[in-house]
């Protein structure tokens, strides 16, 4: 808790803490952190997608392609489960990607009745191009920070990665 100065003769009377200082002096809660960063995250999200040259691939298509790139060939049911979407939605997205030559269906070597989906060389190339483009735009955003704040951003990058992983796992577990 912030201690109030006793009188105008108390030096701390002239150095009242601002809201950021007060929040830093209290225990962080998910709600307090969310309230503090939500407006800025929203603004950055909107600017990021306005400034980035838009790929004609949708966000869900790109996440499916990224997952295939990281996991290798996968069954449609596995993709649907990992993406937290229904089978028809995954099947439709994969069909659109297949029509564009980004993915291809291959026989499952463990179950000849089954089919797996894998990225094509064209799909890998497009995923890399879009990833490089978006990395450049995010780097441009980060370049607006002073060096000491960029160092802090680098320090919290693993926390952001952990948040993305743990929250995704939690949300997928709720759907199961």
C-alpha positions as YAML, in Angstrom:
chain: A
units: angstrom
residues:
- id: 1
  name: UNK
  ca: [0.00, 0.00, 0.00]
- id: 2
  name: UNK
  ca: [1.12, 3.56, -0.68]
- id: 3
  name: UNK
  ca: [1.84, 5.53, 2.46]
- id: 4
  name: UNK
  ca: [0.33, 9.01, 2.40]
- id: 5
  name: UNK
  ca: [2.61, 11.91, 3.43]
- id: 6
  name: UNK
  ca: [1.82, 13.33, 6.86]
- id: 7
  name: UNK
  ca: [2.16, 17.00, 5.98]
- id: 8
  name: UNK
  ca: [3.53, 19.48, 3.47]
- id: 9
  name: UNK
  ca: [6.82, 19.27, 5.39]
- id: 10
  name: UNK
  ca: [7.18, 15.60, 4.51]
- id: 11
  name: UNK
  ca: [9.40, 15.45, 1.34]
- id: 12
  name: UNK
  ca: [7.29, 12.65, -0.10]
- id: 13
  name: UNK
  ca: [4.38, 15.12, -0.25]
- id: 14
  name: UNK
  ca: [5.99, 16.60, -3.38]
- id: 15
  name: UNK
  ca: [6.70, 13.24, -5.00]
- id: 16
  name: UNK
  ca: [3.29, 11.62, -5.28]
- id: 17
  name: UNK
  ca: [3.43, 8.30, -7.11]
- id: 18
  name: UNK
  ca: [1.68, 8.05, -10.44]
- id: 19
  name: UNK
  ca: [-0.65, 5.18, -11.38]
- id: 20
  name: UNK
  ca: [2.19, 3.12, -12.88]
- id: 21
  name: UNK
  ca: [4.14, 3.36, -9.62]
- id: 22
  name: UNK
  ca: [1.08, 2.45, -7.58]
- id: 23
  name: UNK
  ca: [0.38, -0.59, -9.78]
- id: 24
  name: UNK
  ca: [4.02, -1.68, -9.50]
- id: 25
  name: UNK
  ca: [3.81, -1.43, -5.71]
- id: 26
  name: UNK
  ca: [0.80, -3.75, -5.52]
- id: 27
  name: UNK
  ca: [0.73, -7.43, -6.30]
- id: 28
  name: UNK
  ca: [0.00, -8.09, -9.95]
- id: 29
  name: UNK
  ca: [-3.12, -10.04, -10.79]
- id: 30
  name: UNK
  ca: [-4.16, -11.33, -14.21]
- id: 31
  name: UNK
  ca: [-6.93, -8.70, -14.22]
- id: 32
  name: UNK
  ca: [-4.64, -5.78, -13.30]
- id: 33
  name: UNK
  ca: [-2.04, -6.72, -15.91]
- id: 34
  name: UNK
  ca: [-4.75, -7.27, -18.55]
- id: 35
  name: UNK
  ca: [-6.31, -3.88, -17.80]
- id: 36
  name: UNK
  ca: [-2.92, -2.22, -18.10]
- id: 37
  name: UNK
  ca: [-1.78, -3.81, -21.38]
- id: 38
  name: UNK
  ca: [-5.04, -4.53, -23.26]
- id: 39
  name: UNK
  ca: [-5.43, -1.09, -24.87]
- id: 40
  name: UNK
  ca: [-1.82, -1.07, -26.08]
- id: 41
  name: UNK
  ca: [-2.01, -4.66, -27.37]
- id: 42
  name: UNK
  ca: [-5.19, -3.82, -29.27]
- id: 43
  name: UNK
  ca: [-3.57, -0.75, -30.83]
- id: 44
  name: UNK
  ca: [-0.45, -2.70, -31.80]
- id: 45
  name: UNK
  ca: [-2.49, -5.58, -33.21]
- id: 46
  name: UNK
  ca: [-4.51, -3.26, -35.42]
- id: 47
  name: UNK
  ca: [-1.44, -1.33, -36.61]
- id: 48
  name: UNK
  ca: [0.51, -4.53, -37.26]
- id: 49
  name: UNK
  ca: [-2.14, -5.98, -39.55]
- id: 50
  name: UNK
  ca: [-2.79, -2.66, -41.28]
- id: 51
  name: UNK
  ca: [0.88, -2.13, -42.05]
- id: 52
  name: UNK
  ca: [1.86, -5.69, -42.97]
- id: 53
  name: UNK
  ca: [1.37, -6.50, -46.64]
- id: 54
  name: UNK
  ca: [-1.57, -8.79, -46.54]
- id: 55
  name: UNK
  ca: [-1.06, -12.33, -47.69]
- id: 56
  name: UNK
  ca: [-4.06, -13.78, -49.42]
- id: 57
  name: UNK
  ca: [-3.81, -16.64, -46.91]
- id: 58
  name: UNK
  ca: [-6.07, -16.31, -43.89]
- id: 59
  name: UNK
  ca: [-4.77, -16.33, -40.32]
- id: 60
  name: UNK
  ca: [-6.20, -19.82, -39.68]
- id: 61
  name: UNK
  ca: [-4.64, -21.13, -42.89]
- id: 62
  name: UNK
  ca: [-1.27, -19.73, -41.83]
- id: 63
  name: UNK
  ca: [-1.51, -21.30, -38.37]
- id: 64
  name: UNK
  ca: [-2.38, -24.67, -39.93]
- id: 65
  name: UNK
  ca: [0.57, -24.35, -42.31]
- id: 66
  name: UNK
  ca: [2.86, -23.40, -39.41]
- id: 67
  name: UNK
  ca: [1.66, -26.41, -37.45]
- id: 68
  name: UNK
  ca: [2.31, -28.72, -40.43]
- id: 69
  name: UNK
  ca: [5.75, -27.16, -40.86]
- id: 70
  name: UNK
  ca: [6.57, -27.83, -37.20]
- id: 71
  name: UNK
  ca: [4.94, -31.28, -36.86]
- id: 72
  name: UNK
  ca: [5.28, -32.71, -40.32]
- id: 73
  name: UNK
  ca: [2.48, -34.65, -41.97]
- id: 74
  name: UNK
  ca: [-0.66, -34.92, -39.82]
- id: 75
  name: UNK
  ca: [-4.16, -36.32, -40.01]
- id: 76
  name: UNK
  ca: [-6.98, -33.82, -40.45]
- id: 77
  name: UNK
  ca: [-8.46, -34.86, -37.10]
- id: 78
  name: UNK
  ca: [-5.15, -34.09, -35.39]
- id: 79
  name: UNK
  ca: [-4.95, -30.67, -37.03]
- id: 80
  name: UNK
  ca: [-8.54, -29.90, -35.98]
- id: 81
  name: UNK
  ca: [-7.79, -30.93, -32.39]
- id: 82
  name: UNK
  ca: [-4.56, -28.95, -32.17]
- id: 83
  name: UNK
  ca: [-6.11, -25.86, -33.76]
- id: 84
  name: UNK
  ca: [-9.19, -26.07, -31.54]
- id: 85
  name: UNK
  ca: [-11.54, -26.19, -34.53]
- id: 86
  name: UNK
  ca: [-14.12, -28.67, -35.79]
- id: 87
  name: UNK
  ca: [-13.26, -31.30, -38.39]
- id: 88
  name: UNK
  ca: [-15.36, -29.69, -41.18]
- id: 89
  name: UNK
  ca: [-13.62, -26.36, -40.60]
- id: 90
  name: UNK
  ca: [-10.18, -27.97, -40.75]
- id: 91
  name: UNK
  ca: [-11.15, -30.00, -43.80]
- id: 92
  name: UNK
  ca: [-12.41, -26.89, -45.60]
- id: 93
  name: UNK
  ca: [-9.27, -24.88, -44.79]
- id: 94
  name: UNK
  ca: [-7.05, -27.74, -45.94]
- id: 95
  name: UNK
  ca: [-9.09, -28.17, -49.14]
- id: 96
  name: UNK
  ca: [-8.55, -24.49, -49.96]
- id: 97
  name: UNK
  ca: [-4.82, -24.83, -49.26]
- id: 98
  name: UNK
  ca: [-4.68, -27.97, -51.39]
- id: 99
  name: UNK
  ca: [-6.39, -26.15, -54.30]
- id: 100
  name: UNK
  ca: [-3.64, -23.53, -54.14]
- id: 101
  name: UNK
  ca: [-0.86, -26.10, -54.04]
- id: 102
  name: UNK
  ca: [0.20, -25.27, -50.47]
- id: 103
  name: UNK
  ca: [-0.53, -28.72, -49.01]
- id: 104
  name: UNK
  ca: [-1.01, -32.20, -50.37]
- id: 105
  name: UNK
  ca: [-2.70, -35.32, -49.09]
- id: 106
  name: UNK
  ca: [-0.56, -38.42, -48.69]
- id: 107
  name: UNK
  ca: [-1.38, -41.97, -47.58]
- id: 108
  name: UNK
  ca: [-0.84, -42.66, -43.89]
- id: 109
  name: UNK
  ca: [1.97, -45.24, -43.79]
- id: 110
  name: UNK
  ca: [0.70, -46.62, -40.45]
- id: 111
  name: UNK
  ca: [-2.94, -46.92, -41.54]
- id: 112
  name: UNK
  ca: [-3.39, -47.33, -45.31]
- id: 113
  name: UNK
  ca: [-7.05, -46.25, -44.98]
- id: 114
  name: UNK
  ca: [-6.00, -42.91, -43.50]
- id: 115
  name: UNK
  ca: [-4.74, -39.76, -45.13]
- id: 116
  name: UNK
  ca: [-2.24, -37.24, -43.83]
- id: 117
  name: UNK
  ca: [-1.68, -33.71, -45.01]
- id: 118
  name: UNK
  ca: [1.78, -32.24, -45.54]
- id: 119
  name: UNK
  ca: [3.17, -28.93, -46.78]
- id: 120
  name: UNK
  ca: [4.36, -28.80, -50.36]
- id: 121
  name: UNK
  ca: [7.58, -27.01, -51.31]
- id: 122
  name: UNK
  ca: [5.39, -24.12, -52.50]
- id: 123
  name: UNK
  ca: [3.61, -24.08, -49.12]
- id: 124
  name: UNK
  ca: [6.92, -23.98, -47.26]
- id: 125
  name: UNK
  ca: [8.17, -21.17, -49.48]
- id: 126
  name: UNK
  ca: [4.98, -19.09, -48.97]
- id: 127
  name: UNK
  ca: [5.00, -19.70, -45.21]
- id: 128
  name: UNK
  ca: [8.61, -18.52, -45.05]
- id: 129
  name: UNK
  ca: [7.87, -15.45, -47.18]
- id: 130
  name: UNK
  ca: [4.90, -14.39, -45.05]
- id: 131
  name: UNK
  ca: [6.83, -15.12, -41.85]
- id: 132
  name: UNK
  ca: [9.80, -13.02, -42.99]
- id: 133
  name: UNK
  ca: [7.49, -10.18, -44.00]
- id: 134
  name: UNK
  ca: [5.69, -10.17, -40.66]
- id: 135
  name: UNK
  ca: [8.95, -10.43, -38.73]
- id: 136
  name: UNK
  ca: [10.19, -7.32, -40.57]
- id: 137
  name: UNK
  ca: [7.03, -5.40, -39.65]
- id: 138
  name: UNK
  ca: [7.28, -6.44, -36.01]
- id: 139
  name: UNK
  ca: [10.98, -5.49, -36.00]
- id: 140
  name: UNK
  ca: [9.99, -2.09, -37.39]
- id: 141
  name: UNK
  ca: [7.55, -1.68, -34.49]
- id: 142
  name: UNK
  ca: [10.22, -2.68, -31.98]
- id: 143
  name: UNK
  ca: [12.76, -0.30, -33.54]
- id: 144
  name: UNK
  ca: [10.65, 2.59, -32.24]
- id: 145
  name: UNK
  ca: [11.71, 1.69, -28.69]
- id: 146
  name: UNK
  ca: [14.76, 3.18, -26.98]
- id: 147
  name: UNK
  ca: [17.60, 0.62, -26.56]
- id: 148
  name: UNK
  ca: [16.93, 0.06, -22.84]
- id: 149
  name: UNK
  ca: [13.28, -0.78, -23.54]
- id: 150
  name: UNK
  ca: [14.26, -3.06, -26.42]
- id: 151
  name: UNK
  ca: [16.43, -5.00, -23.93]
- id: 152
  name: UNK
  ca: [13.42, -5.34, -21.61]
- id: 153
  name: UNK
  ca: [11.32, -6.54, -24.55]
- id: 154
  name: UNK
  ca: [13.99, -9.17, -25.28]
- id: 155
  name: UNK
  ca: [13.88, -10.27, -21.65]
- id: 156
  name: UNK
  ca: [10.11, -10.78, -21.70]
- id: 157
  name: UNK
  ca: [10.02, -12.57, -25.08]
- id: 158
  name: UNK
  ca: [10.27, -16.01, -23.39]
- id: 159
  name: UNK
  ca: [7.35, -15.07, -21.13]
- id: 160
  name: UNK
  ca: [5.22, -14.15, -24.15]
- id: 161
  name: UNK
  ca: [6.15, -17.47, -25.79]
- id: 162
  name: UNK
  ca: [5.22, -19.33, -22.60]
- id: 163
  name: UNK
  ca: [1.91, -17.44, -22.41]
- id: 164
  name: UNK
  ca: [1.05, -18.41, -25.98]
- id: 165
  name: UNK
  ca: [1.87, -22.06, -25.31]
- id: 166
  name: UNK
  ca: [0.23, -22.43, -21.89]
- id: 167
  name: UNK
  ca: [-2.92, -20.52, -22.81]
- id: 168
  name: UNK
  ca: [-3.34, -22.50, -26.04]
- id: 169
  name: UNK
  ca: [-2.92, -25.78, -24.14]
- id: 170
  name: UNK
  ca: [-5.44, -24.67, -21.51]
- id: 171
  name: UNK
  ca: [-8.03, -23.61, -24.08]
- id: 172
  name: UNK
  ca: [-7.61, -26.85, -26.05]
- id: 173
  name: UNK
  ca: [-7.94, -28.89, -22.85]
- id: 174
  name: UNK
  ca: [-11.24, -27.12, -22.06]
- id: 175
  name: UNK
  ca: [-12.60, -28.12, -25.47]
- id: 176
  name: UNK
  ca: [-11.69, -31.79, -25.00]
...
